[in-house]
Amino acid sequence: MKMRRFLLMLFVIIAVVLCIYFFGLVGQTFGTVITVLCFSVIGMGGSYLVAWYGIRINTYANSRASFAALRGRPLDCVNIPLKSGMSVGLFLISLELVMMVAILLFVPRDIVGVCFLGFAIGESLGASALRIAGGIFTKIADIGSDLMKVVFHVKEDDPRNPGVIADCTGDNAGDSVGPTADGFETYGVTGVALITFITLAVKDPDMQAKLIVWIFGMRFLMDFLSGCSFFINQGISKILYGKKKEFEFESPLMHLLIIAAVLCISTSFVMSDLLLGDLPDTTLWWKLAIIISCGTLAALLIPEFTKAFTSSNSRHVKEIVTASREGGPSLNILSGIVTGYFSAFWIGILIVALMVVAFYTSTFGLSEIMGPHASIFAFGLVAFGFLCMGPVTIAVDSFGPVTDNAQSVFELSQIEQIPDIDKEIERDFGFKPDFKNGKEYLERNDGAGNTFKATAKPVLIGTAVVGATTMIFSIILLLEKVGMMSLSLTDPHVIFGLICGGTMIFWFSGASIQAVTTGAYRAVEYIKKTFKMTDKKANSKDSNRVVKICTEYAQKGMWNIFIALISMTLAFAFMDPNFFVAYLISIAVFGLFQAIFMANAGGGWDNAKKIVEVDLKEAGTPLHEAAVVGDTVGDPFKDTSSVSLNPIIKFSTLFGLLATEICIAMKSNPAHDYSLYIAIPFLILGLIFIYRSFYAMRIKK
């Protein structure tokens, strides 16, 4: 309920800007403005709906995966979380497509563009709020729960720990709600960016229509093929692993990505030929298919690269464990930081390499249709290609929270201690439970979930950055149209913008982690007071209190961050359009590498702890304490700051597009140029809330 009220307050701020834009600048009718605002609400509601659906499905899958482990068939432990993830992924993408096609088909042509923009802003607002709040909540709970293993020397998910229920709630709030809303918004905003660019860059209306139909046709087909790849993978996995008691739990997930990539790449060529083969340029279809395939390859290769830094089998993660054995928490943290930095380099090089291929492909005649900025359209298609196997990417991402909570459900149920439970299960379900191996399967499956949660993060942030590039160049086209573009490295405004973009990324990372730090302090403080080693399980009142602490600090942190973000975006947009374009480019580039670094450093720390607990079985030792400390450092890195940068980049770009148009209109008429008078109050307000994001969130004794 509080989240809905918070979103409503944020929407009021957005609605004011939209009304100023449409009434004061564009001169639209009242009916048109109401229609756009309604689509903004629909976009925000869509993010909320898919988040609800994701948490609902994953909650059911948690207990089922936990119970399936008792059968002693490890493939069942993999299949249930994967099924729930595919259900979430297919629902998310299908709902997004239905909404966007409805706008395209049923909204009058003269306002389709602004309705798409309103829809994208709404879903971006909803996703950003859910991602940030969920990320702060889940890591407060996770740190509070995990540190009890060091303080009281208890096992993972000990039922006596009042923080475990909050941790399980947080896994759903942060790792189910956030990614599903984020994926929904990413899919929509990337489509809006491409449509916006097509309408601005392509002069021929028939070609515009042809390209837009091609984009939506490809999206529908790729959604269908992602579903097909799941069933193909199920059949292959049953043949390879159905009767095995031991296998690599990551293998079925990687096979799913490979099958989906092969189907999507091959079909992109066939569909492009069918839809675009009759154009005057008979070679256009295969050029566009190659460019899209670069993005699809990225969605396949980025997870493989990420595994090299976050998998339990990777040399980097094993290096973290080795460093921790003699160096304790200090070398654990340093080794994890090294992992994050190296991953940012290699994944950045991979993304650039695929974008280079797309760029050179675009030089073979694409400029005749797209004009001088054909390469930017190519980059937008790369982002589109990232999402061709979107349901599969969401499925492997959703796999993680289900496997995490399945393990927690097993521990909290204390099923092994129930008298005659094995006879009851055998009587009612027809099999004799294998508690020892079942627990082992759940722990190993959780390790695979940690790895693939990490693999999805760079894919989504890469999509955000490449897609934002397309939207940024839509602003550049507007500047060119009015003769105000001056993007030169010798222009002080551009240099200022590049620097300010970097400052915002580092402020956001600090502000989001500070909210987690303060909330975790309060949670740890309360749990240590109420943890009773003599009880069989935690008091429900104590568990509920920990959940309330997490909620309180998540909302406090989110409020400061959002007001500061909106205020600074408006302030920078009204200062100077060229300054703002440089600012947006800067937050995209800085955000890409900051997000990859933090996500993979955190993933490395997480699975280093898993190696100590599961493979080495050294829980309760100094090595384990060092691994737990490293994991708690990595928690807000990977699940709060890094993942939230994705919607933040897109929201800033979308919202800034409207503000920039208002600024351009004002500067075109110097007699009515009030842009600086608008920028300064918003700048002051933004700086106040940036100040508050630390000083009002400090730990008070």
C-alpha positions as CSV (number, residue, x, y, z in Angstrom):
1,M,0.0,0.0,0.0
2,K,2.8,2.4,0.9
3,M,4.5,1.6,-2.4
4,R,1.4,2.5,-4.3
5,R,1.1,5.8,-2.5
6,F,4.8,6.5,-3.2
7,L,4.3,5.8,-6.9
8,L,1.2,8.0,-7.0
9,M,3.2,10.9,-5.5
10,L,6.0,10.4,-8.1
11,F,3.4,10.2,-10.9
12,V,2.0,13.6,-9.8
13,I,5.4,15.2,-10.4
14,I,5.7,13.5,-13.8
15,A,2.2,14.5,-14.7
16,V,3.0,18.2,-14.0
17,V,5.9,18.1,-16.4
18,L,3.8,16.3,-19.0
19,C,1.1,18.9,-18.8
20,I,3.6,21.7,-19.1
21,Y,5.1,20.0,-22.2
22,F,1.8,19.3,-23.9
23,F,-0.2,22.4,-23.0
24,G,2.6,25.0,-23.0
25,L,4.9,23.7,-25.8
26,V,3.0,21.4,-28.1
27,G,-0.4,22.9,-27.8
28,Q,-2.3,19.6,-27.5
29,T,-5.9,19.4,-26.6
30,F,-7.1,18.5,-23.1
31,G,-8.3,15.1,-24.4
32,T,-4.9,14.2,-25.8
33,V,-3.1,15.1,-22.6
34,I,-5.6,13.0,-20.6
35,T,-5.0,10.1,-23.0
36,V,-1.2,10.3,-22.6
37,L,-1.5,10.5,-18.9
38,C,-3.7,7.4,-18.9
39,F,-1.1,5.5,-20.9
40,S,1.5,6.6,-18.4
41,V,-0.7,5.1,-15.7
42,I,-1.1,1.9,-17.8
43,G,2.7,1.7,-18.2
44,M,3.2,2.1,-14.4
45,G,0.4,-0.4,-13.8
46,G,2.0,-2.9,-16.2
47,S,5.2,-2.8,-14.2
48,Y,3.3,-3.3,-11.0
49,L,1.3,-6.2,-12.6
50,V,4.2,-8.2,-13.9
51,A,6.0,-7.6,-10.5
52,W,3.0,-9.1,-8.7
53,Y,2.8,-12.0,-11.1
54,G,6.5,-12.7,-10.8
55,I,6.4,-12.8,-7.0
56,R,3.2,-14.9,-7.0
57,I,4.6,-17.6,-9.3
58,N,8.0,-17.7,-7.7
59,T,6.4,-18.1,-4.2
60,Y,4.5,-21.2,-5.4
61,A,7.7,-22.6,-7.1
62,N,9.8,-22.1,-3.9
63,S,8.0,-24.8,-1.9
64,R,7.5,-27.1,-4.8
65,A,11.2,-27.1,-5.7
66,S,12.0,-27.7,-2.1
67,F,9.7,-30.7,-1.9
68,A,10.9,-32.1,-5.3
69,A,14.4,-32.3,-3.9
70,L,13.3,-35.0,-1.5
71,R,12.6,-37.4,-4.4
72,G,16.4,-37.7,-5.0
73,R,16.1,-36.6,-8.7
74,P,18.2,-33.5,-9.1
75,L,16.7,-32.6,-12.5
76,D,13.4,-31.9,-10.8
77,C,15.2,-29.3,-8.7
78,V,16.3,-27.5,-11.9
79,N,13.0,-27.9,-13.9
80,I,10.6,-26.4,-11.4
81,P,12.4,-23.0,-11.0
82,L,13.0,-22.9,-14.8
83,K,9.3,-23.5,-15.5
84,S,8.3,-20.7,-13.2
85,G,10.9,-18.4,-14.7
86,M,9.7,-19.1,-18.3
87,S,6.1,-18.5,-17.1
88,V,7.1,-15.1,-15.8
89,G,9.2,-14.3,-18.9
90,L,6.6,-15.2,-21.4
91,F,3.8,-13.4,-19.5
92,L,6.0,-10.3,-19.2
93,I,7.0,-10.0,-22.8
94,S,3.5,-11.0,-24.1
95,L,1.8,-8.3,-22.0
96,E,4.3,-5.7,-23.2
97,L,3.7,-6.6,-26.8
98,V,-0.1,-6.6,-26.4
99,M,0.0,-3.2,-24.8
100,M,2.3,-1.7,-27.4
101,V,0.4,-3.2,-30.4
102,A,-2.9,-1.9,-28.8
103,I,-1.4,1.6,-28.8
104,L,-0.3,1.2,-32.4
105,L,-3.6,-0.1,-33.7
106,F,-6.2,1.8,-31.7
107,V,-4.8,5.2,-30.9
108,P,-5.1,7.9,-33.6
109,R,-2.0,8.2,-35.8
110,D,-1.3,11.8,-34.9
111,I,-0.9,11.1,-31.2
112,V,0.6,7.5,-31.3
113,G,4.1,8.8,-30.7
114,V,3.3,10.8,-27.6
115,C,1.2,8.0,-26.2
116,F,4.2,5.6,-26.7
117,L,6.4,8.1,-24.8
118,G,3.9,8.5,-22.0
119,F,3.6,4.7,-21.7
120,A,7.4,4.3,-21.6
121,I,7.8,7.0,-18.9
122,G,5.1,5.3,-16.8
123,E,6.6,1.9,-17.0
124,S,10.1,3.3,-16.4
125,L,8.9,5.1,-13.3
126,G,7.3,2.0,-11.9
127,A,10.2,-0.2,-12.6
128,S,12.7,2.2,-11.2
129,A,10.8,2.5,-7.9
130,L,10.3,-1.2,-7.6
131,R,13.9,-2.0,-8.5
132,I,15.4,0.5,-6.0
133,A,13.0,-0.2,-3.1
134,G,13.2,-4.0,-3.6
135,G,17.0,-3.9,-3.9
136,I,17.3,-1.9,-0.6
137,F,14.8,-4.1,1.2
138,T,16.3,-7.4,0.2
139,K,19.9,-6.5,1.1
140,I,19.0,-5.1,4.5
141,A,17.3,-8.4,5.3
142,D,20.1,-10.5,3.7
143,I,22.9,-8.8,5.6
144,G,20.9,-8.9,8.9
145,S,20.3,-12.6,8.5
146,D,23.8,-13.6,7.2
147,L,25.8,-11.8,9.9
148,M,24.1,-13.9,12.5
149,K,26.0,-16.9,11.2
150,V,29.2,-15.1,12.3
151,V,27.8,-13.7,15.6
152,F,26.0,-16.8,16.9
153,H,27.8,-19.5,14.7
154,V,24.5,-20.9,13.4
155,K,23.7,-22.4,10.0
156,E,22.2,-20.9,6.9
157,D,18.5,-20.0,7.3
158,D,18.4,-21.2,10.9
159,P,14.8,-21.2,12.0
160,R,15.7,-19.4,15.3
161,N,17.0,-16.4,13.4
162,P,14.4,-13.6,13.3
163,G,16.0,-12.3,10.1
164,V,15.4,-15.3,8.0
165,I,11.7,-14.6,7.2
166,A,12.7,-11.0,6.2
167,D,15.5,-12.5,4.0
168,C,13.0,-14.8,2.2
169,T,10.6,-11.9,1.8
170,G,13.5,-9.8,0.4
171,D,14.5,-12.5,-2.1
172,N,11.0,-12.1,-3.6
173,A,10.9,-8.3,-3.2
174,G,14.3,-7.7,-4.7
175,D,15.0,-10.7,-6.9
176,S,11.5,-11.3,-8.2
177,V,9.7,-8.0,-8.2
178,G,12.7,-5.9,-9.4
179,P,13.9,-8.0,-12.3
180,T,10.3,-8.6,-13.7
181,A,9.4,-4.9,-13.6
182,D,12.8,-4.1,-15.0
183,G,12.5,-6.6,-17.8
184,F,9.0,-5.3,-18.7
185,E,10.3,-1.7,-18.8
186,T,13.5,-2.6,-20.7
187,Y,11.5,-4.3,-23.4
188,G,9.1,-1.4,-23.8
189,V,11.6,1.5,-23.6
190,T,13.9,-0.2,-26.2
191,G,10.9,-0.5,-28.6
192,V,9.9,3.1,-28.0
193,A,13.5,4.3,-28.6
194,L,13.6,2.5,-32.0
195,I,10.1,3.8,-33.0
196,T,11.1,7.3,-32.0
197,F,14.3,7.1,-34.0
198,I,12.5,5.7,-37.1
199,T,9.9,8.5,-37.1
200,L,12.6,11.2,-36.8
201,A,15.2,9.7,-39.2
202,V,13.2,8.0,-41.9
203,K,11.5,10.5,-44.2
204,D,9.3,8.0,-46.2
205,P,6.1,7.2,-44.3
206,D,5.8,3.9,-46.1
207,M,9.3,2.8,-45.1
208,Q,8.5,3.9,-41.5
209,A,5.5,1.7,-41.5
210,K,7.4,-1.2,-43.0
211,L,10.2,-1.0,-40.4
212,I,7.8,-0.7,-37.5
213,V,5.7,-3.7,-38.7
214,W,9.0,-5.7,-39.1
215,I,10.1,-4.8,-35.5
216,F,6.8,-6.0,-34.0
217,G,6.6,-9.1,-36.2
218,M,10.1,-10.1,-35.1
219,R,9.2,-9.5,-31.5
220,F,6.1,-11.8,-31.6
221,L,8.0,-14.5,-33.4
222,M,11.0,-14.4,-31.0
223,D,8.6,-14.6,-28.0
224,F,7.1,-17.7,-29.5
225,L,10.5,-19.2,-30.3
226,S,11.7,-18.6,-26.7
227,G,8.8,-20.7,-25.5
228,C,9.7,-23.4,-28.1
229,S,13.4,-23.4,-26.9
230,F,12.2,-24.2,-23.4
231,F,10.4,-27.4,-24.5
232,I,13.3,-28.5,-26.6
233,N,15.6,-28.0,-23.7
234,Q,13.3,-29.9,-21.4
235,G,13.5,-32.9,-23.8
236,I,17.3,-32.7,-24.1
237,S,17.8,-32.4,-20.4
238,K,15.5,-35.4,-19.7
239,I,17.7,-37.5,-22.0
240,L,21.0,-36.3,-20.7
241,Y,20.2,-35.9,-16.9
242,G,16.9,-37.6,-16.2
243,K,18.4,-40.6,-14.5
244,K,21.6,-39.1,-13.2
245,K,22.1,-38.4,-9.5
246,E,25.1,-36.1,-10.2
247,F,25.5,-33.5,-12.9
248,E,26.5,-29.8,-13.4
249,F,23.4,-27.8,-12.4
250,E,24.4,-24.9,-14.6
251,S,24.4,-27.0,-17.8
252,P,20.6,-27.2,-18.5
253,L,20.4,-23.4,-18.1
254,M,23.3,-22.8,-20.5
255,H,21.7,-25.2,-23.0
256,L,18.5,-23.2,-22.9
257,L,20.4,-20.0,-23.8
258,I,22.2,-21.7,-26.6
259,I,19.0,-23.3,-28.1
260,A,17.1,-20.0,-27.9
261,A,20.0,-18.0,-29.5
262,V,20.2,-20.5,-32.4
263,L,16.5,-20.4,-33.0
264,C,16.3,-16.6,-32.8
265,I,19.3,-15.9,-35.0
266,S,18.3,-18.3,-37.8
267,T,14.7,-17.1,-37.7
268,S,15.7,-13.4,-37.8
269,F,17.1,-14.0,-41.3
270,V,14.0,-15.9,-42.5
271,M,11.5,-13.3,-41.1
272,S,13.6,-10.4,-42.4
273,D,13.6,-11.9,-45.9
274,L,9.8,-12.4,-45.7
275,L,8.9,-8.9,-44.4
276,L,11.6,-6.8,-46.1
277,G,12.7,-8.8,-49.1
278,D,10.4,-6.9,-51.5
279,L,12.0,-3.5,-50.8
280,P,13.9,-1.6,-53.6
281,D,17.1,-2.4,-51.7
282,T,17.0,-6.2,-51.9
283,T,20.0,-6.6,-49.5
284,L,18.5,-4.6,-46.6
285,W,16.9,-7.7,-45.0
286,W,20.1,-9.6,-44.4
287,K,21.9,-6.4,-43.2
288,L,19.3,-5.8,-40.5
289,A,19.3,-9.5,-39.6
290,I,23.1,-9.4,-39.1
291,I,22.8,-6.4,-36.9
292,I,20.0,-8.0,-34.7
293,S,22.1,-11.1,-34.5
294,C,24.9,-9.2,-32.9
295,G,22.5,-8.3,-30.0
296,T,21.3,-11.9,-29.8
297,L,24.9,-13.1,-29.7
298,A,25.5,-10.7,-26.9
299,A,22.6,-12.1,-24.9
300,L,24.3,-15.5,-25.3
301,L,28.0,-14.6,-24.9
302,I,27.6,-12.1,-21.9
303,P,26.3,-14.9,-19.6
304,E,29.2,-17.1,-20.7
305,F,31.7,-14.4,-20.0
306,T,30.0,-13.6,-16.7
307,K,30.2,-17.3,-15.6
308,A,34.0,-16.9,-15.9
309,F,33.9,-14.4,-13.0
310,T,30.9,-15.6,-10.9
311,S,30.5,-19.4,-11.3
312,S,31.5,-21.7,-8.5
313,N,33.7,-23.4,-11.0
314,S,35.5,-20.2,-12.2
315,R,39.1,-19.5,-11.4
316,H,38.2,-16.0,-10.2
317,V,35.8,-17.3,-7.5
318,K,38.3,-20.0,-6.4
319,E,40.9,-17.2,-6.1
320,I,38.6,-15.4,-3.7
321,V,38.4,-18.5,-1.5
322,T,42.1,-19.1,-1.7
323,A,42.8,-15.5,-0.7
324,S,40.4,-15.7,2.2
325,R,42.0,-18.7,3.7
326,E,45.1,-16.8,4.9
327,G,44.1,-13.2,4.4
328,G,40.6,-13.3,6.0
329,P,37.9,-10.7,5.1
330,S,40.5,-8.2,3.9
331,L,41.9,-10.3,1.0
332,N,38.4,-11.8,0.3
333,I,37.2,-8.2,-0.4
334,L,40.2,-7.2,-2.4
335,S,40.0,-10.4,-4.5
336,G,36.3,-9.8,-5.2
337,I,37.0,-6.2,-6.3
338,V,39.6,-7.6,-8.7
339,T,37.0,-10.0,-10.1
340,G,34.6,-7.1,-10.7
341,Y,37.2,-5.0,-12.5
342,F,38.3,-7.7,-14.8
343,S,34.7,-8.6,-15.7
344,A,33.9,-5.0,-16.6
345,F,36.9,-5.0,-19.0
346,W,36.1,-8.2,-20.8
347,I,32.3,-7.7,-21.0
348,G,32.9,-4.1,-22.1
349,I,35.2,-5.3,-24.9
350,L,32.7,-7.9,-26.0
351,I,29.9,-5.3,-26.2
352,V,32.1,-3.0,-28.2
353,A,33.2,-5.8,-30.6
354,L,29.6,-6.7,-31.4
355,M,28.6,-3.0,-31.8
356,V,31.6,-2.6,-34.2
357,V,30.2,-5.4,-36.3
358,A,26.8,-3.7,-36.3
359,F,28.4,-0.4,-37.2
360,Y,30.3,-1.7,-40.2
361,T,27.2,-3.6,-41.4
362,S,25.3,-0.3,-41.3
363,T,27.8,1.4,-43.6
364,F,26.8,-0.8,-46.5
365,G,23.9,1.3,-47.8
366,L,21.8,1.7,-44.6
367,S,22.4,5.5,-44.6
368,E,20.3,5.8,-47.8
369,I,17.3,4.9,-45.7
370,M,18.3,6.2,-42.2
371,G,20.3,9.2,-43.2
372,P,23.7,10.1,-41.7
373,H,22.8,8.5,-38.4
374,A,22.3,5.0,-39.7
375,S,24.9,3.6,-37.2
376,I,22.8,4.8,-34.3
377,F,19.8,2.9,-35.6
378,A,22.1,-0.1,-35.8
379,F,22.9,0.3,-32.2
380,G,19.2,0.4,-31.3
381,L,18.8,-2.9,-33.2
382,V,21.6,-4.4,-31.2
383,A,19.7,-3.5,-28.1
384,F,16.6,-5.1,-29.8
385,G,18.7,-8.2,-30.4
386,F,19.6,-8.4,-26.7
387,L,15.9,-8.9,-26.0
388,C,15.1,-11.3,-28.8
389,M,15.4,-14.1,-26.3
390,G,13.9,-11.9,-23.5
391,P,11.7,-14.6,-22.0
392,V,14.7,-16.9,-21.6
393,T,16.9,-14.1,-20.1
394,I,14.1,-13.4,-17.5
395,A,13.7,-17.2,-16.9
396,V,17.3,-17.7,-15.9
397,D,17.2,-14.6,-13.8
398,S,14.1,-15.7,-12.0
399,F,15.7,-19.1,-11.4
400,G,17.9,-17.6,-8.7
401,P,15.3,-16.3,-6.2
402,V,13.3,-19.6,-6.4
403,T,16.4,-21.8,-5.7
404,D,17.4,-19.4,-2.9
405,N,14.1,-19.6,-1.2
406,A,13.6,-23.3,-1.9
407,Q,16.7,-23.9,0.3
408,S,15.3,-21.6,3.0
409,V,11.9,-23.3,2.9
410,F,13.6,-26.7,3.5
411,E,15.5,-25.3,6.6
412,L,12.6,-23.4,8.0
413,S,10.2,-26.4,7.7
414,Q,12.5,-28.5,10.0
415,I,11.0,-31.4,8.1
416,E,13.7,-33.9,9.2
417,Q,12.7,-33.4,12.8
418,I,9.0,-34.2,12.4
419,P,8.2,-37.7,13.8
420,D,7.5,-40.3,11.2
421,I,7.5,-37.8,8.4
422,D,9.3,-40.2,6.0
423,K,6.5,-42.8,6.4
424,E,3.9,-40.1,5.9
425,I,5.5,-38.9,2.7
426,E,5.9,-42.4,1.4
427,R,2.2,-43.2,2.2
428,D,0.8,-40.0,0.6
429,F,3.2,-39.4,-2.3
430,G,4.6,-42.8,-3.1
431,F,8.4,-42.2,-2.5
432,K,10.8,-42.4,0.4
433,P,12.3,-39.0,1.0
434,D,16.1,-38.5,0.8
435,F,16.7,-35.7,3.2
436,K,20.5,-35.7,3.0
437,N,20.9,-35.6,-0.8
438,G,17.8,-33.4,-1.1
439,K,19.5,-30.7,1.0
440,E,22.7,-31.1,-1.0
441,Y,20.8,-30.7,-4.3
442,L,19.1,-27.5,-3.1
443,E,22.4,-26.0,-2.0
444,R,24.1,-26.8,-5.3
445,N,21.0,-25.5,-7.2
446,D,21.3,-22.3,-5.2
447,G,24.8,-21.9,-6.5
448,A,23.7,-22.3,-10.1
449,G,20.9,-19.7,-9.3
450,N,23.5,-17.3,-8.0
451,T,25.5,-17.6,-11.2
452,F,22.6,-17.1,-13.6
453,K,21.2,-14.2,-11.5
454,A,24.6,-12.6,-12.2
455,T,24.6,-13.5,-15.9
456,A,21.2,-11.7,-16.5
457,K,22.4,-8.4,-14.9
458,P,25.0,-7.4,-17.6
459,V,22.5,-8.3,-20.3
460,L,19.8,-5.9,-19.0
461,I,22.3,-3.1,-18.2
462,G,23.9,-3.6,-21.7
463,T,20.4,-3.3,-23.2
464,A,19.7,-0.1,-21.2
465,V,22.9,1.5,-22.3
466,V,22.7,0.6,-26.0
467,G,19.0,1.5,-26.1
468,A,19.5,4.8,-24.3
469,T,22.1,5.6,-26.9
470,T,19.3,5.5,-29.5
471,M,17.1,7.7,-27.4
472,I,19.9,10.2,-26.8
473,F,20.4,10.5,-30.6
474,S,16.7,11.2,-30.9
475,I,17.5,14.3,-28.8
476,I,20.4,15.1,-31.1
477,L,18.2,14.9,-34.1
478,L,15.9,17.5,-32.5
479,L,18.9,19.8,-31.8
480,E,20.0,19.4,-35.5
481,K,16.5,20.3,-36.6
482,V,16.5,23.6,-34.9
483,G,20.2,24.3,-35.5
484,M,21.3,24.1,-31.9
485,M,23.6,21.1,-31.9
486,S,27.1,21.8,-30.8
487,L,28.6,18.5,-29.5
488,S,32.3,19.1,-29.6
489,L,34.9,18.1,-27.1
490,T,36.2,21.7,-27.3
491,D,32.8,22.9,-26.0
492,P,33.0,23.5,-22.3
493,H,29.3,22.6,-21.9
494,V,30.0,19.1,-23.3
495,I,33.0,18.6,-20.9
496,F,30.9,19.8,-18.0
497,G,28.1,17.3,-19.0
498,L,30.5,14.4,-19.2
499,I,31.8,15.1,-15.7
500,C,28.4,15.6,-14.2
501,G,27.1,12.3,-15.6
502,G,29.9,10.5,-13.8
503,T,29.2,12.3,-10.5
504,M,25.6,11.2,-10.6
505,I,26.5,7.5,-11.1
506,F,28.8,7.5,-8.1
507,W,26.4,9.5,-6.0
508,F,23.6,7.0,-6.7
509,S,25.8,4.0,-5.9
510,G,26.7,5.6,-2.6
511,A,23.2,6.7,-1.7
512,S,21.6,3.3,-2.4
513,I,24.4,1.5,-0.4
514,Q,24.0,4.0,2.5
515,A,20.3,3.1,2.8
516,V,21.2,-0.6,3.0
517,T,24.0,0.1,5.5
518,T,21.8,2.1,7.9
519,G,18.8,-0.3,7.6
520,A,21.1,-3.4,8.1
521,Y,22.6,-1.8,11.2
522,R,19.1,-1.4,12.7
523,A,18.2,-5.0,11.6
524,V,21.3,-6.5,13.1
525,E,20.9,-4.5,16.3
526,Y,17.3,-5.8,16.7
527,I,18.1,-9.4,15.7
528,K,21.0,-9.7,18.1
529,K,18.7,-8.5,21.0
530,T,15.9,-11.0,20.1
531,F,17.8,-14.1,18.9
532,K,17.2,-16.9,21.4
533,M,19.5,-19.9,21.0
534,T,17.2,-21.9,23.3
535,D,14.1,-21.6,21.1
536,K,13.2,-24.0,18.3
537,K,12.2,-21.2,16.0
538,A,12.0,-17.4,16.0
539,N,9.1,-15.5,17.4
540,S,6.7,-14.4,14.6
541,K,6.5,-10.9,16.2
542,D,10.3,-10.5,16.1
543,S,10.3,-11.7,12.4
544,N,7.6,-9.2,11.5
545,R,9.5,-6.4,13.2
546,V,12.6,-7.1,11.1
547,V,10.4,-7.0,7.9
548,K,9.1,-3.6,9.1
549,I,12.7,-2.3,9.6
550,C,13.6,-3.3,6.1
551,T,10.5,-1.7,4.6
552,E,11.0,1.6,6.6
553,Y,14.6,2.1,5.4
554,A,13.9,1.0,1.8
555,Q,11.2,3.7,1.6
556,K,13.4,6.4,3.2
557,G,16.2,5.6,0.8
558,M,14.0,5.5,-2.2
559,W,12.4,8.8,-1.5
560,N,15.7,10.7,-1.2
561,I,17.1,9.0,-4.3
562,F,14.0,9.6,-6.5
563,I,13.5,13.3,-5.6
564,A,17.2,14.0,-6.1
565,L,17.2,12.1,-9.5
566,I,14.1,13.9,-10.9
567,S,15.3,17.3,-9.7
568,M,18.8,16.9,-11.1
569,T,17.5,15.6,-14.4
570,L,15.2,18.6,-14.8
571,A,17.9,21.0,-13.7
572,F,20.5,19.7,-16.2
573,A,18.0,19.4,-19.0
574,F,17.0,23.1,-18.6
575,M,20.6,24.4,-18.3
576,D,21.7,23.6,-21.9
577,P,20.6,20.9,-24.4
578,N,24.2,20.1,-25.5
579,F,25.3,19.9,-21.8
580,F,22.4,17.5,-21.2
581,V,23.2,15.2,-24.1
582,A,26.8,14.9,-22.9
583,Y,25.4,14.2,-19.4
584,L,23.2,11.4,-20.7
585,I,26.0,9.8,-22.7
586,S,28.2,10.0,-19.5
587,I,25.7,8.3,-17.2
588,A,25.2,5.6,-19.8
589,V,28.9,4.8,-20.1
590,F,29.8,5.3,-16.5
591,G,26.7,3.4,-15.5
592,L,27.5,0.4,-17.8
593,F,30.9,-0.2,-16.2
594,Q,29.9,0.6,-12.6
595,A,27.0,-1.8,-12.9
596,I,29.0,-4.7,-14.4
597,F,31.8,-4.2,-11.9
598,M,29.4,-4.2,-8.9
599,A,27.2,-7.0,-10.2
600,N,30.1,-9.4,-10.9
601,A,32.1,-8.6,-7.8
602,G,29.0,-9.3,-5.7
603,G,28.3,-12.5,-7.7
604,G,31.9,-13.7,-7.1
605,W,31.7,-13.1,-3.3
606,D,28.3,-14.9,-3.2
607,N,29.6,-18.1,-4.8
608,A,32.9,-18.0,-2.9
609,K,30.7,-18.3,0.2
610,K,28.8,-21.1,-1.4
611,I,32.0,-23.0,-2.2
612,V,33.1,-22.8,1.5
613,E,29.7,-23.9,2.7
614,V,28.8,-26.6,0.2
615,D,32.0,-27.9,-1.5
616,L,34.5,-27.5,1.4
617,K,31.9,-27.9,4.1
618,E,33.8,-25.5,6.4
619,A,30.8,-23.6,7.8
620,G,31.7,-22.0,11.2
621,T,35.4,-21.7,10.5
622,P,37.4,-18.5,10.2
623,L,37.4,-19.1,6.4
624,H,33.6,-19.2,6.4
625,E,33.5,-16.0,8.5
626,A,35.7,-14.2,5.9
627,A,33.4,-15.5,3.1
628,V,30.3,-14.3,4.9
629,V,31.8,-10.8,5.4
630,G,32.7,-10.6,1.7
631,D,29.2,-11.8,0.7
632,T,27.6,-9.1,2.8
633,V,29.8,-6.5,1.1
634,G,28.7,-7.9,-2.2
635,D,25.0,-8.0,-1.4
636,P,24.2,-4.3,-2.0
637,F,26.8,-4.2,-4.8
638,K,25.0,-6.8,-6.9
639,D,21.4,-6.6,-5.9
640,T,20.9,-2.9,-5.0
641,S,23.2,-0.4,-6.8
642,S,24.2,-2.3,-10.0
643,V,20.7,-3.5,-10.9
644,S,19.0,-0.2,-10.2
645,L,21.3,1.7,-12.6
646,N,19.5,0.1,-15.5
647,P,16.1,1.7,-15.0
648,I,17.7,4.9,-13.7
649,I,19.6,5.4,-17.0
650,K,16.5,4.8,-19.1
651,F,14.2,7.0,-16.9
652,S,16.6,9.9,-17.0
653,T,16.8,9.6,-20.8
654,L,13.1,9.4,-21.3
655,F,12.1,12.1,-18.8
656,G,15.0,14.3,-20.0
657,L,13.7,14.0,-23.6
658,L,10.5,15.9,-22.7
659,A,12.4,18.5,-20.6
660,T,14.9,19.1,-23.4
661,E,12.2,19.8,-25.9
662,I,10.8,22.4,-23.5
663,C,14.2,23.9,-23.1
664,I,14.8,24.0,-26.9
665,A,11.5,25.8,-27.4
666,M,12.4,28.4,-24.7
667,K,15.9,29.0,-26.1
668,S,14.5,29.4,-29.6
669,N,12.7,32.5,-28.3
670,P,15.1,34.5,-26.1
671,A,12.4,36.9,-25.1
672,H,10.6,34.0,-23.2
673,D,13.7,32.0,-22.2
674,Y,13.0,31.1,-18.5
675,S,15.1,27.9,-18.7
676,L,17.7,29.1,-16.2
677,Y,15.1,30.2,-13.7
678,I,13.6,26.7,-13.9
679,A,17.0,25.0,-13.7
680,I,18.3,26.7,-10.6
681,P,15.5,25.9,-8.1
682,F,15.5,22.2,-9.3
683,L,19.3,22.2,-8.9
684,I,19.0,23.5,-5.3
685,L,16.3,20.9,-4.5
686,G,18.3,18.1,-6.0
687,L,21.4,19.1,-4.0
688,I,19.4,19.2,-0.8
689,F,18.1,15.6,-1.3
690,I,21.6,14.4,-2.4
691,Y,22.8,15.8,0.9
692,R,19.9,14.1,2.7
693,S,20.6,10.8,1.0
694,F,23.7,10.5,3.3
695,Y,23.4,12.9,6.2
696,A,19.7,12.1,6.9
697,M,20.4,8.4,6.5
698,R,23.3,8.2,8.9
699,I,23.3,5.7,11.7
700,K,22.0,7.5,14.7
701,K,23.1,6.1,18.1
